Amino acid sequence: MSDARKKPEPLAELLAGFLESSGIAGRVEQATVVPEWVSLVGEQIAAATEPLSITPDGTLFVAVRTNSWMTELSLTEPELLTALNTRTGRARIQRIRWQLKH
């Protein structure tokens, strides 16, 4: 007598398969920039900023504590983009849009 039941699959594998088949795996991977923000930009910048969202075209919206920080960060945007895009296999962040934190 054979057992027709399938072996249970790990939830991580099921979820990865679903994300891949639905076409949103890349967006989910791109969004990992948000929880990794402190390690990617450093504690000083992270203390003055808060990543908010990422659009499908790779625009990262970041809230900034003060106008002076916004000016400083705008000038260092190329370096920040390099830091954010160090991880291979993740959709690139193309630009950063700074917003004054309310």
MMTF fields as JSON, N, C-alpha, C and O atoms, coordinates in Angstrom:
{
  "mmtfVersion": "1.0.0",
  "mmtfProducer": "UNKNOWN",
  "numBonds": 407,
  "numAtoms": 408,
  "numGroups": 102,
  "numChains": 1,
  "numModels": 1,
  "chainsPerModel": [1],
  "groupsPerChain": [102],
  "chainIdList": ["A"],
  "bondAtomList": [4, 2, 8, 6, 12, 10, 16, 14, 20, 18, 24, 22, 28, 26, 32, 30, 36, 34, 40, 38, 44, 42, 48, 46, 52, 50, 56, 54, 60, 58, 64, 62, 68, 66, 72, 70, 76, 74, 80, 78, 84, 82, 88, 86, 92, 90, 96, 94, 100, 98, 104, 102, 108, 106, 112, 110, 116, 114, 120, 118, 124, 122, 128, 126, 132, 130, 136, 134, 140, 138, 144, 142, 148, 146, 152, 150, 156, 154, 160, 158, 164, 162, 168, 166, 172, 170, 176, 174, 180, 178, 184, 182, 188, 186, 192, 190, 196, 194, 200, 198, 204, 202, 208, 206, 212, 210, 216, 214, 220, 218, 224, 222, 228, 226, 232, 230, 236, 234, 240, 238, 244, 242, 248, 246, 252, 250, 256, 254, 260, 258, 264, 262, 268, 266, 272, 270, 276, 274, 280, 278, 284, 282, 288, 286, 292, 290, 296, 294, 300, 298, 304, 302, 308, 306, 312, 310, 316, 314, 320, 318, 324, 322, 328, 326, 332, 330, 336, 334, 340, 338, 344, 342, 348, 346, 352, 350, 356, 354, 360, 358, 364, 362, 368, 366, 372, 370, 376, 374, 380, 378, 384, 382, 388, 386, 392, 390, 396, 394, 400, 398, 404, 402],
  "bondOrderList": [1, 1, 1, 1, 1, 1, 1, 1, 1, 1, 1, 1, 1, 1, 1, 1, 1, 1, 1, 1, 1, 1, 1, 1, 1, 1, 1, 1, 1, 1, 1, 1, 1, 1, 1, 1, 1, 1, 1, 1, 1, 1, 1, 1, 1, 1, 1, 1, 1, 1, 1, 1, 1, 1, 1, 1, 1, 1, 1, 1, 1, 1, 1, 1, 1, 1, 1, 1, 1, 1, 1, 1, 1, 1, 1, 1, 1, 1, 1, 1, 1, 1, 1, 1, 1, 1, 1, 1, 1, 1, 1, 1, 1, 1, 1, 1, 1, 1, 1, 1, 1],
  "groupList": [{"groupName": "MET", "atomNameList": ["N", "CA", "C", "O"], "elementList": ["N", "C", "C", "O"], "formalChargeList": [0, 0, 0, 0], "bondAtomList": [1, 0, 2, 1, 3, 2], "bondOrderList": [1, 1, 2], "singleLetterCode": "M", "chemCompType": "L-PEPTIDE LINKING"}, {"groupName": "SER", "atomNameList": ["N", "CA", "C", "O"], "elementList": ["N", "C", "C", "O"], "formalChargeList": [0, 0, 0, 0], "bondAtomList": [1, 0, 2, 1, 3, 2], "bondOrderList": [1, 1, 2], "singleLetterCode": "S", "chemCompType": "L-PEPTIDE LINKING"}, {"groupName": "ASP", "atomNameList": ["N", "CA", "C", "O"], "elementList": ["N", "C", "C", "O"], "formalChargeList": [0, 0, 0, 0], "bondAtomList": [1, 0, 2, 1, 3, 2], "bondOrderList": [1, 1, 2], "singleLetterCode": "D", "chemCompType": "L-PEPTIDE LINKING"}, {"groupName": "ALA", "atomNameList": ["N", "CA", "C", "O"], "elementList": ["N", "C", "C", "O"], "formalChargeList": [0, 0, 0, 0], "bondAtomList": [1, 0, 2, 1, 3, 2], "bondOrderList": [1, 1, 2], "singleLetterCode": "A", "chemCompType": "L-PEPTIDE LINKING"}, {"groupName": "ARG", "atomNameList": ["N", "CA", "C", "O"], "elementList": ["N", "C", "C", "O"], "formalChargeList": [0, 0, 0, 0], "bondAtomList": [1, 0, 2, 1, 3, 2], "bondOrderList": [1, 1, 2], "singleLetterCode": "R", "chemCompType": "L-PEPTIDE LINKING"}, {"groupName": "LYS", "atomNameList": ["N", "CA", "C", "O"], "elementList": ["N", "C", "C", "O"], "formalChargeList": [0, 0, 0, 0], "bondAtomList": [1, 0, 2, 1, 3, 2], "bondOrderList": [1, 1, 2], "singleLetterCode": "K", "chemCompType": "L-PEPTIDE LINKING"}, {"groupName": "PRO", "atomNameList": ["N", "CA", "C", "O"], "elementList": ["N", "C", "C", "O"], "formalChargeList": [0, 0, 0, 0], "bondAtomList": [1, 0, 2, 1, 3, 2], "bondOrderList": [1, 1, 2], "singleLetterCode": "P", "chemCompType": "L-PEPTIDE LINKING"}, {"groupName": "GLU", "atomNameList": ["N", "CA", "C", "O"], "elementList": ["N", "C", "C", "O"], "formalChargeList": [0, 0, 0, 0], "bondAtomList": [1, 0, 2, 1, 3, 2], "bondOrderList": [1, 1, 2], "singleLetterCode": "E", "chemCompType": "L-PEPTIDE LINKING"}, {"groupName": "LEU", "atomNameList": ["N", "CA", "C", "O"], "elementList": ["N", "C", "C", "O"], "formalChargeList": [0, 0, 0, 0], "bondAtomList": [1, 0, 2, 1, 3, 2], "bondOrderList": [1, 1, 2], "singleLetterCode": "L", "chemCompType": "L-PEPTIDE LINKING"}, {"groupName": "GLY", "atomNameList": ["N", "CA", "C", "O"], "elementList": ["N", "C", "C", "O"], "formalChargeList": [0, 0, 0, 0], "bondAtomList": [1, 0, 2, 1, 3, 2], "bondOrderList": [1, 1, 2], "singleLetterCode": "G", "chemCompType": "PEPTIDE LINKING"}, {"groupName": "PHE", "atomNameList": ["N", "CA", "C", "O"], "elementList": ["N", "C", "C", "O"], "formalChargeList": [0, 0, 0, 0], "bondAtomList": [1, 0, 2, 1, 3, 2], "bondOrderList": [1, 1, 2], "singleLetterCode": "F", "chemCompType": "L-PEPTIDE LINKING"}, {"groupName": "ILE", "atomNameList": ["N", "CA", "C", "O"], "elementList": ["N", "C", "C", "O"], "formalChargeList": [0, 0, 0, 0], "bondAtomList": [1, 0, 2, 1, 3, 2], "bondOrderList": [1, 1, 2], "singleLetterCode": "I", "chemCompType": "L-PEPTIDE LINKING"}, {"groupName": "VAL", "atomNameList": ["N", "CA", "C", "O"], "elementList": ["N", "C", "C", "O"], "formalChargeList": [0, 0, 0, 0], "bondAtomList": [1, 0, 2, 1, 3, 2], "bondOrderList": [1, 1, 2], "singleLetterCode": "V", "chemCompType": "L-PEPTIDE LINKING"}, {"groupName": "GLN", "atomNameList": ["N", "CA", "C", "O"], "elementList": ["N", "C", "C", "O"], "formalChargeList": [0, 0, 0, 0], "bondAtomList": [1, 0, 2, 1, 3, 2], "bondOrderList": [1, 1, 2], "singleLetterCode": "Q", "chemCompType": "L-PEPTIDE LINKING"}, {"groupName": "THR", "atomNameList": ["N", "CA", "C", "O"], "elementList": ["N", "C", "C", "O"], "formalChargeList": [0, 0, 0, 0], "bondAtomList": [1, 0, 2, 1, 3, 2], "bondOrderList": [1, 1, 2], "singleLetterCode": "T", "chemCompType": "L-PEPTIDE LINKING"}, {"groupName": "TRP", "atomNameList": ["N", "CA", "C", "O"], "elementList": ["N", "C", "C", "O"], "formalChargeList": [0, 0, 0, 0], "bondAtomList": [1, 0, 2, 1, 3, 2], "bondOrderList": [1, 1, 2], "singleLetterCode": "W", "chemCompType": "L-PEPTIDE LINKING"}, {"groupName": "ASN", "atomNameList": ["N", "CA", "C", "O"], "elementList": ["N", "C", "C", "O"], "formalChargeList": [0, 0, 0, 0], "bondAtomList": [1, 0, 2, 1, 3, 2], "bondOrderList": [1, 1, 2], "singleLetterCode": "N", "chemCompType": "L-PEPTIDE LINKING"}, {"groupName": "HIS", "atomNameList": ["N", "CA", "C", "O"], "elementList": ["N", "C", "C", "O"], "formalChargeList": [0, 0, 0, 0], "bondAtomList": [1, 0, 2, 1, 3, 2], "bondOrderList": [1, 1, 2], "singleLetterCode": "H", "chemCompType": "L-PEPTIDE LINKING"}],
  "groupTypeList": [0, 1, 2, 3, 4, 5, 5, 6, 7, 6, 8, 3, 7, 8, 8, 3, 9, 10, 8, 7, 1, 1, 9, 11, 3, 9, 4, 12, 7, 13, 3, 14, 12, 12, 6, 7, 15, 12, 1, 8, 12, 9, 7, 13, 11, 3, 3, 3, 14, 7, 6, 8, 1, 11, 14, 6, 2, 9, 14, 8, 10, 12, 3, 12, 4, 14, 16, 1, 15, 0, 14, 7, 8, 1, 8, 14, 7, 6, 7, 8, 8, 14, 3, 8, 16, 14, 4, 14, 9, 4, 3, 4, 11, 13, 4, 11, 4, 15, 13, 8, 5, 17],
  "groupIdList": [1, 2, 3, 4, 5, 6, 7, 8, 9, 10, 11, 12, 13, 14, 15, 16, 17, 18, 19, 20, 21, 22, 23, 24, 25, 26, 27, 28, 29, 30, 31, 32, 33, 34, 35, 36, 37, 38, 39, 40, 41, 42, 43, 44, 45, 46, 47, 48, 49, 50, 51, 52, 53, 54, 55, 56, 57, 58, 59, 60, 61, 62, 63, 64, 65, 66, 67, 68, 69, 70, 71, 72, 73, 74, 75, 76, 77, 78, 79, 80, 81, 82, 83, 84, 85, 86, 87, 88, 89, 90, 91, 92, 93, 94, 95, 96, 97, 98, 99, 100, 101, 102],
  "secStructList": [7, 7, 7, 7, 7, 7, 7, 7, 7, 7, 2, 2, 2, 2, 2, 2, 2, 2, 2, 2, 2, 2, 6, 7, 2, 2, 2, 2, 2, 2, 4, 4, 4, 6, 6, 6, 2, 2, 2, 2, 2, 7, 2, 2, 2, 2, 2, 2, 3, 3, 3, 3, 3, 3, 7, 6, 6, 1, 3, 3, 3, 3, 3, 3, 1, 7, 2, 2, 2, 2, 2, 2, 2, 2, 2, 6, 2, 2, 2, 2, 2, 2, 2, 2, 6, 7, 1, 6, 6, 1, 7, 7, 7, 7, 3, 3, 3, 3, 3, 3, 7, 7],
  "xCoordList": [0.84, 0.0, 0.887, 1.732, 0.705, 1.56, 0.866, -0.358, 1.681, 1.17, 1.195, 2.275, 0.032, -0.064, 0.171, 0.196, 0.342, 0.56, 1.959, 2.919, 2.047, 3.341, 4.038, 3.4, 5.342, 6.11, 5.89, 5.741, 5.868, 5.721, 6.954, 8.083, 6.717, 7.809, 8.038, 7.09, 9.289, 9.542, 8.8, 8.709, 8.283, 7.52, 8.347, 7.818, 9.627, 10.491, 10.536, 10.524, 10.587, 10.601, 9.275, 9.248, 8.184, 6.867, 6.699, 6.209, 7.112, 6.988, 7.875, 7.441, 9.111, 10.017, 9.437, 9.514, 8.864, 8.242, 7.065, 6.894, 6.249, 5.101, 5.555, 5.019, 6.551, 7.042, 7.615, 7.397, 8.342, 8.939, 7.848, 7.89, 6.887, 5.847, 4.913, 4.332, 4.775, 3.905, 4.631, 4.005, 5.954, 6.717, 7.118, 7.579, 6.958, 7.302, 8.552, 8.878, 9.236, 10.438, 11.48, 12.109, 11.664, 12.651, 12.305, 13.189, 11.03, 10.583, 10.784, 11.194, 10.493, 10.687, 12.163, 12.525, 13.011, 14.459, 14.935, 15.769, 14.419, 14.779, 14.402, 15.127, 13.292, 12.815, 13.681, 13.521, 14.595, 15.465, 16.412, 17.078, 16.479, 17.278, 16.759, 17.55, 15.457, 14.871, 15.369, 15.889, 15.238, 15.745, 17.27, 17.809, 17.966, 19.43, 19.986, 21.201, 19.127, 19.495, 20.688, 21.647, 20.641, 21.718, 23.062, 24.064, 23.085, 24.351, 24.84, 26.038, 23.944, 24.332, 24.823, 25.749, 24.205, 24.556, 25.322, 25.884, 25.355, 26.052, 25.105, 24.033, 25.521, 24.659, 24.368, 23.255, 25.349, 25.152, 24.066, 23.167, 24.15, 23.133, 21.794, 20.747, 21.824, 20.583, 19.855, 18.625, 20.604, 19.986, 19.228, 18.309, 19.605, 18.975, 17.972, 17.362, 17.802, 16.952, 16.055, 16.244, 15.075, 14.208, 13.767, 13.047, 14.192, 13.735, 12.235, 11.746, 11.514, 10.053, 9.519, 8.743, 9.935, 9.409, 10.317, 11.172, 10.099, 10.838, 9.82, 8.971, 9.913, 8.997, 9.518, 10.694, 8.671, 9.104, 10.258, 11.033, 10.373, 11.467, 12.769, 13.75, 12.789, 14.022, 14.258, 15.395, 13.21, 13.342, 13.085, 12.027, 14.066, 13.958, 13.581, 14.277, 12.478, 12.053, 12.544, 12.324, 13.224, 13.817, 13.425, 13.592, 12.902, 12.594, 13.878, 14.656, 14.082, 15.291, 14.875, 13.89, 15.652, 15.319, 15.375, 14.505, 16.378, 16.536, 16.91, 17.343, 16.73, 17.117, 18.618, 19.059, 19.401, 20.854, 21.286, 22.186, 20.654, 20.949, 20.533, 21.238, 19.4, 18.923, 19.925, 20.206, 20.46, 21.455, 22.708, 23.22, 23.192, 24.4, 24.201, 25.062, 23.081, 22.814, 22.634, 23.028, 22.048, 21.9, 23.259, 23.426, 24.228, 25.571, 26.304, 27.182, 25.948, 26.629, 25.808, 26.128, 24.762, 23.882, 24.613, 24.302, 25.57, 26.262, 26.953, 26.902, 27.588, 28.251, 27.234, 27.459, 26.117, 25.071, 24.464, 24.196, 24.248, 23.713, 24.676, 24.247, 25.956, 26.949, 26.837, 26.856, 26.721, 26.594, 25.309, 25.314, 24.22, 22.93, 22.902, 22.155, 23.711, 23.686, 24.852, 25.191, 25.467, 26.597, 26.17, 26.946, 24.979, 24.511, 24.104, 23.256, 24.707, 24.362, 23.056, 22.706, 22.358, 21.11, 19.895, 18.766, 20.11, 18.983, 18.768, 19.731, 17.513, 17.223, 17.845, 17.77, 18.451, 19.202, 18.296, 17.182, 18.809, 18.191, 18.764, 19.978, 17.907, 18.342, 18.543, 19.426, 17.708, 17.784, 17.184, 16.441, 17.53, 16.988, 16.253, 16.776, 15.062, 14.277, 14.19, 13.671, 14.711, 14.757, 13.529, 13.135, 12.923, 11.741, 11.98, 12.52, 11.576, 11.703, 10.726, 9.537, 11.246, 10.435, 9.503, 9.936, 8.246, 7.262, 7.059, 6.271],
  "yCoordList": [-1.174, 0.0, 1.239, 1.393, 2.125, 3.308, 4.505, 4.628, 5.37, 6.575, 7.703, 8.12, 8.208, 9.224, 10.636, 11.593, 10.77, 12.106, 12.609, 11.842, 13.905, 14.528, 14.838, 15.067, 14.838, 15.254, 16.744, 17.499, 17.163, 18.601, 19.352, 18.88, 20.52, 21.362, 22.49, 22.974, 22.91, 24.041, 25.285, 25.532, 26.048, 27.245, 28.222, 28.854, 28.355, 29.269, 28.892, 29.768, 27.596, 27.152, 27.437, 27.875, 27.193, 27.471, 28.964, 29.352, 29.784, 31.227, 31.722, 32.544, 31.23, 31.626, 31.232, 32.0, 30.05, 29.606, 30.471, 30.807, 30.833, 31.698, 33.072, 33.601, 33.656, 34.98, 34.967, 35.894, 33.918, 33.789, 33.641, 34.319, 32.772, 32.531, 33.732, 33.928, 34.534, 35.711, 36.92, 37.932, 36.811, 37.885, 39.004, 40.05, 38.816, 39.894, 39.602, 40.361, 38.535, 38.178, 39.29, 39.595, 39.892, 40.971, 42.177, 42.785, 42.534, 43.674, 43.392, 44.273, 42.159, 41.799, 41.883, 42.391, 41.392, 41.448, 42.898, 43.254, 43.725, 45.14, 45.824, 46.695, 45.435, 46.049, 45.708, 46.317, 44.752, 44.433, 45.577, 45.554, 46.573, 47.761, 48.417, 48.933, 48.402, 49.089, 48.501, 49.259, 47.2, 46.69, 46.697, 46.644, 46.76, 46.787, 48.211, 48.397, 49.2, 50.603, 50.997, 51.585, 50.683, 51.089, 50.511, 51.225, 49.24, 48.62, 49.123, 49.071, 49.602, 50.079, 51.524, 51.865, 52.375, 53.801, 54.259, 55.355, 53.455, 53.834, 54.432, 54.938, 54.362, 54.791, 56.287, 56.696, 57.118, 58.565, 58.984, 59.751, 58.491, 58.824, 58.194, 58.828, 56.965, 56.285, 57.012, 56.995, 57.652, 58.377, 59.612, 60.076, 60.144, 61.354, 61.066, 61.987, 59.787, 59.432, 58.246, 57.548, 58.041, 56.871, 56.464, 57.213, 55.284, 54.843, 54.564, 53.917, 55.056, 54.943, 53.902, 53.027, 53.995, 53.074, 53.059, 53.925, 52.037, 51.904, 51.649, 50.765, 52.425, 52.255, 51.153, 50.799, 50.613, 49.563, 49.988, 49.145, 51.293, 51.75, 51.989, 52.448, 51.683, 51.783, 53.108, 53.427, 53.887, 55.139, 54.873, 54.373, 55.214, 55.043, 56.381, 57.378, 56.406, 57.605, 57.52, 56.528, 58.602, 58.625, 59.923, 61.012, 59.798, 60.968, 61.41, 60.585, 62.717, 63.301, 64.27, 64.998, 64.257, 65.034, 66.549, 67.262, 67.059, 68.512, 68.865, 68.013, 70.142, 70.626, 70.507, 70.185, 70.767, 70.68, 69.248, 69.027, 68.273, 66.874, 66.557, 65.844, 67.085, 66.809, 67.328, 66.654, 68.52, 69.084, 68.215, 67.89, 67.846, 67.017, 65.668, 65.223, 65.037, 63.729, 63.812, 62.896, 64.892, 65.072, 65.116, 64.602, 65.736, 65.825, 64.493, 64.261, 63.622, 62.322, 61.19, 60.017, 61.532, 60.506, 59.465, 58.28, 59.845, 58.804, 57.76, 56.567, 58.197, 57.258, 56.38, 55.186, 56.984, 56.215, 55.166, 54.04, 55.536, 54.562, 53.397, 52.248, 53.681, 52.615, 51.677, 50.456, 52.24, 51.427, 50.604, 49.44, 51.194, 50.488, 49.367, 48.4, 49.494, 48.522, 47.537, 46.94, 47.366, 46.435, 44.977, 44.137, 44.67, 43.289, 42.863, 43.496, 41.803, 41.314, 40.53, 39.95, 40.522, 39.776, 40.569, 40.099, 41.758, 42.59, 43.67, 44.225, 43.965, 45.038, 46.332, 46.638, 47.077, 48.27, 49.406, 49.58, 50.169, 51.435, 52.45, 52.642, 53.094, 53.993, 55.427, 56.135, 55.849, 57.225, 57.288, 56.403, 58.362, 58.577, 59.91, 60.915, 59.909, 61.135, 61.434, 60.639, 62.603, 63.008, 63.837, 64.705, 63.573, 64.313, 64.749, 63.994, 65.969, 66.45, 65.697, 65.594, 65.172, 64.407, 65.351, 66.406, 64.992, 65.855, 65.394, 65.986],
  "zCoordList": [0.0, 0.0, 0.0, 0.882, -0.979, -1.06, -0.429, -0.451, 0.127, 0.768, -0.258, -0.676, -0.676, -1.725, -1.192, -1.965, 0.104, 0.678, 0.335, 0.283, 0.105, -0.174, 1.142, 2.169, 1.083, 2.245, 2.464, 1.503, 3.704, 3.94, 3.434, 3.568, 2.857, 2.376, 3.377, 3.996, 3.538, 4.426, 3.938, 2.735, 4.863, 4.529, 3.698, 2.783, 4.001, 3.251, 1.776, 0.911, 1.483, 0.086, -0.599, -1.75, 0.098, -0.472, -0.764, -1.824, 0.19, 0.021, -1.119, -1.926, -1.195, -2.275, -3.629, -4.588, -3.708, -4.953, -5.343, -6.515, -4.363, -4.63, -5.11, -6.084, -4.422, -4.812, -6.221, -7.001, -6.534, -7.865, -8.929, -9.956, -8.695, -9.694, -9.862, -10.929, -8.804, -8.899, -9.49, -9.805, -9.64, -10.252, -9.307, -9.764, -8.004, -7.078, -6.249, -5.337, -6.548, -5.776, -5.825, -4.812, -6.983, -7.118, -6.273, -5.671, -6.219, -5.408, -3.924, -3.168, -3.51, -2.105, -1.758, -0.696, -2.637, -2.41, -2.375, -1.543, -3.256, -3.292, -1.973, -1.492, -1.407, -0.161, 1.042, 2.1, 0.911, 2.046, 2.371, 3.406, 1.505, 1.805, 3.085, 3.874, 3.297, 4.453, 5.78, 6.599, 6.035, 7.31, 7.417, 8.523, 6.291, 6.296, 6.299, 6.226, 6.382, 6.246, 7.12, 6.621, 8.407, 9.323, 8.883, 8.853, 8.548, 8.151, 6.797, 6.521, 5.958, 4.629, 4.629, 3.893, 5.452, 5.425, 6.662, 6.665, 7.692, 8.917, 9.947, 9.613, 11.193, 12.302, 12.292, 12.624, 11.915, 11.933, 10.934, 11.278, 9.725, 8.716, 9.093, 8.957, 9.558, 9.934, 11.06, 11.112, 11.964, 13.072, 12.59, 13.265, 11.433, 10.905, 9.794, 9.25, 9.456, 8.322, 8.646, 9.642, 7.775, 7.869, 6.463, 5.803, 5.998, 4.675, 4.724, 5.65, 3.726, 3.739, 2.773, 3.158, 1.518, 0.506, -0.712, -0.893, -1.546, -2.802, -3.903, -3.787, -4.96, -6.087, -7.01, -6.937, -7.867, -8.789, -9.704, -10.156, -9.978, -10.847, -10.086, -10.672, -8.786, -8.013, -7.323, -6.974, -7.12, -6.379, -4.906, -4.526, -4.083, -2.634, -2.016, -2.213, -1.267, -0.562, 0.876, 1.57, 1.311, 2.637, 3.343, 2.793, 4.562, 5.384, 6.081, 6.561, 6.126, 6.713, 7.82, 7.698, 8.899, 10.097, 9.891, 10.392, 9.165, 9.005, 7.565, 6.789, 7.232, 5.903, 5.679, 4.577, 6.72, 6.542, 6.247, 5.436, 6.898, 6.59, 5.154, 4.44, 4.741, 3.384, 2.351, 1.36, 2.585, 1.677, 1.647, 0.576, 2.81, 2.908, 2.205, 1.445, 2.461, 1.868, 0.359, -0.362, -0.121, -1.565, -2.25, -3.356, -1.582, -2.147, -2.146, -2.978, -1.217, -1.115, -1.725, -1.532, -2.451, -3.025, -3.875, -3.752, -4.733, -5.52, -4.638, -4.937, -3.568, -2.656, -1.93, -1.73, -1.539, -0.861, -1.79, -1.37, -3.046, -4.003, -4.187, -4.298, -4.219, -4.323, -3.123, -3.285, -1.927, -0.714, -0.728, -0.327, -1.182, -1.205, -2.235, -2.086, -3.27, -4.361, -4.326, -5.347, -3.154, -3.06, -3.153, -3.608, -2.74, -2.731, -4.141, -4.771, -4.619, -5.953, -5.898, -4.87, -6.997, -7.083, -6.644, -6.784, -6.119, -5.686, -6.743, -7.273, -7.047, -8.004, -7.489, -6.299, -8.385, -7.992, -7.538, -8.031, -6.586, -6.218, -7.202, -7.257, -7.972, -9.042, -8.571, -9.056, -7.617, -7.13, -5.735, -5.312, -5.035, -3.694, -3.704, -4.185, -3.18, -3.035, -1.543, -0.759, -1.171, 0.229, 0.557, -0.222, 1.706, 2.15, 3.587, 4.396, 3.893, 5.261, 6.151, 5.846, 7.255, 8.192, 8.937, 9.4, 9.057, 9.733, 11.135, 11.872]
}
